[in-house]
Amino acid sequence: MYIIFMVQLQSILPPTTNFLEAYAKGSSEEQAFIQNLALFFTSFYKPHIRVLESSQENINALLQGLEYLINISYVDDTEVFKVCLDYWNSLVLELFEAHHNLDNPAASANMMGLQMPMIPGVGDGVGSQLMHRRQLYAGPMSKLRSLMICRMAKPEEVLIVEDENGNIVRETMKDNDVLVQYKIMRETLIYLAHLDHEDTERQMLKKLSKQLNGDDWTWNNLNTLCWAIGSISGSMVEEQENRFLVMVIRDLLNLCEITKGKDNKAVIASNIMYVVGQYPRFLRAHWKFLKTVVNKLFEFMHESHPGVQDMACDTFLKIVQKCKRKFVTVQVGENEPFVSELLTTLPATIADLEPHQIHSFYESVGNMIQAEPDPHRRDEYLRRLMELPNQKWAEIIGQARQSVDYLKDPDVIRAVLNILQTNTSAANSLGTYFLPQISLIFLDMLNVYRMYSELISTSIAQGGRYASRTSIVKLLRSVKRETLKLIETFLDKAEDQPHIGKQFVPPMMDPVLGDYARNLPDARESEVLSLFATIINKYKRAMIEDVSRIFEAVFQCTLEMITKNFEDYPEHRLKFFSLLQAIATHCFPALIHLSSEQLKLVMDSIIWAFRHTERNIAETGLNLLLAMLKNFQASEFCNQFYRTYFSTIEQEIFAVLTDTFHKPGFKLHVLVLQHLFCLVESVVMSEPLWDVATVPYPYPNNGMFIREYTIKLLSTSFPNMTATEVTQFVNGLFESREDLVSFKNHIRDFLVQSKEFSAQDNKDLYAEEAAAQRERERQRMLSIPGLIAPSEIQDEMVDS
């Protein structure tokens, strides 16, 4: 039947038809016919392609059909292309997996459904069947490579696009559909590359030579080719990649030299930057290419065309992160390390960059300096790097000492902000090695912080809440936030060295903590909370003595700000609970010394947090609760704490567990309940949980009391359930409490069967299983060279 269809199709629509042109000029009915043809081929091949491989006559008809589908894939219609691409991706994946598993032919055969020789006369071995199948599709796959290269979608890193008027402009908004399409096309092309590396390389180099000699030069042709070249990074063996890239980069640099026109050069620059950013292994192995590429990026940093400078700075950072040691080593034929040469010419290199680009540049150079093993040389490089901002800082502080009003000038405030942002960028990449620089500016910075804080408070006190929205107050607050961000970045990135904590934490107590407590709510910076959370997470038990001071300064006043409703001060909410979690995890002894009223405030605030519908806040509250429960269980106050809070916590957790708005917290709800149900049956709880004075019936043990309490609680919450169903559920909780998986499944089954959950999408209840599936998929992708781009792999790549 399929063969008859193909004969009829050839008479209606000859295979030589130019589908791209025919579709563009066709009527709506003709376009619909081509759309339906794509749907027919893709939906017919998915289940029936094995049958078509069974005889020579069928194979001929199959190859003709695939030829039609490839031609249809060139049609300029997004929906048609999506249908075709989806099928090509599944076919290529199937062919690749069989090729990938040739070492295990039985698995390949089983996966591909091969039980018999495909073509009469072919050898019986599964390996030879697989090879013949691969040869059968070699022609269509070669044409498919050409299609993928010609139609490759734009990757996220590329910031320069052609607008609807044909002008080259900076991209203003990411197109998510294009990014999804790129991901599928990239994956398909990598599988195609693995099936035949030589053909992939040959086609790409042939297309590139046509760009160079002008035969096929258009912006779009060069873009799609370079995006395709970048997308297969990591899929070749190193020797082949080296040979391939030497030709690609040389040709692209030549193209940049010989092509005239600002827009043309911007397109070529964008493509050079994208390609080199994708191949860190090649750059590490070829110093001359690496140096040439980086110097080319420095050239592009003077290019005023929109997007070119941003992309140059992004690519520079990406390359430095993967090749940093190369820049601090004296290379063959050089007199000094590249970083030293760079620092000499730094003022000229960054002369045309915007402030945010300069910050990125400083982060990149910080990465280089961080790789320098010699401490004296490293400190010298840091001094040279920070020379420009430090000169400006010294000038501002000098003027301020003569007249403090100098610091109130908006231009000066902006200059201070810019200097602090430059320091934060360098601290982000240098970590501990940033110590000499931050020590230099730290005390002056705190004085500026204190002064700006007083200015803000005065403005808000005089002008009310609306004063906080004036441009000058916003600017002053930006300086305060950046100061806190700089200190937090440095302390977070610095290695755990107690002397650093002793040097920086005490001087901050009054200018930062005291200032927070004294300020009006609208003038309090949430970054103070995250800074002290970072400090406690970093220095742990060493901070126990300071907790009472921190608590005094932030606890009561922040709670008053955030508990009036669920909307005001959103940034303070999450950071406040993160700070509490840090204290509960690392400085628990300090919490034990709180008064019972203060502890009740803490527990009430935790319950308030996990009731919150904002997912991050609820999750932080639940993690904080778990830390508190575990710490109190191990303390001498275990019985006292649980007698006061056990039933309240259980009641509140069941309230959010059975509320469909709180489904994302399911995993943590289960962990809290498991902790409670295990604890109640353990020897740790040596005193009754019930109030002996008011409960006349003496329960034999805590387990019986909580069993009865839980049945009553759930019977009230689920009036539509019978007493038997509720009792069975509660008994199941006690029986499965030691096994987390059984315990979780038992609760999930109960929820899914309940009236409230049964009609809803319950994917959040299966979030852990989904996460495990994603991790398995990531491991599969890591096993296939190139499927996760080398530039995206986060581990420290060896570049010695």
Secondary structure, 3 states (H helix, E strand, C coil): CHHHHHHHHHHHCCCCCCHHHHHHHCCHHHHHHHHHHHHHHHHHHHHHHHHHCCCHHHHHHHHHHHHHHHHHCCCCCHHHHHHHHHHHHHHHHHHHHHHHCCCCHHHHHHHHCCCCCCCCCCCCCHHHHHHHHHHHCHHHHHHHHHHHHHHCCCCCCCCEEECCCCCEEECCCCCHHHHHHHHHHHHHHHHHHHHCHHHHHHHHHHHHHHHHCCCCCCHHHHHHHHHHHHHCCCCCCHHHHHHHHHHHHHHHHHHHHHCCCHHHHHHHHHHHHHHHHHCHHHHHHCHHHHHHHHHHHHHHCCCCCCCHHHHHHHHHHHHHHHHHHHHCCCCCCCCCCHHHHHHHHHHHHCCCCCHHHHHHHHHHHHHHHHCCCCHHHHHHHHHHHCHHHHHHHHHHHHHHHHCHHHHHCHHHHHHHHHHHHHHHHHHHHHHHHHHHHHHHHHHHHHHHHHHHHHHHHHHHHHHCHHHHHCHHHHHHHHHHHHHHHHHHHHHHHCCCCHHHHHHHHHHHHHHHHHHHHHCCHHHCCCHHHHHHHHHHHHHHHHHHHHHHHHHHHHHHHHHHHHCCCCCCCHHHHHHHHHHHHHHHHHCHHHHHCCCHHHHHHHHHHHHHHHHCCCHHHHHHHHHHHHHHHHHHHCCCCHHHHHHHHHHHHHHHHHHHHCCHHHHHHHHHHHHHHHHHHHHHCCCCCCCCCCCCCCCCCCCCCHHHHHHHHHHHHHHHHCCCCCHHHHHHHHHHHHHHCCCHHHHHHHHHHHHHHCHHHHCCCCHHHHHHHHHHHHHHHHHHHHCCCCCCCHHHCCCCCCCC
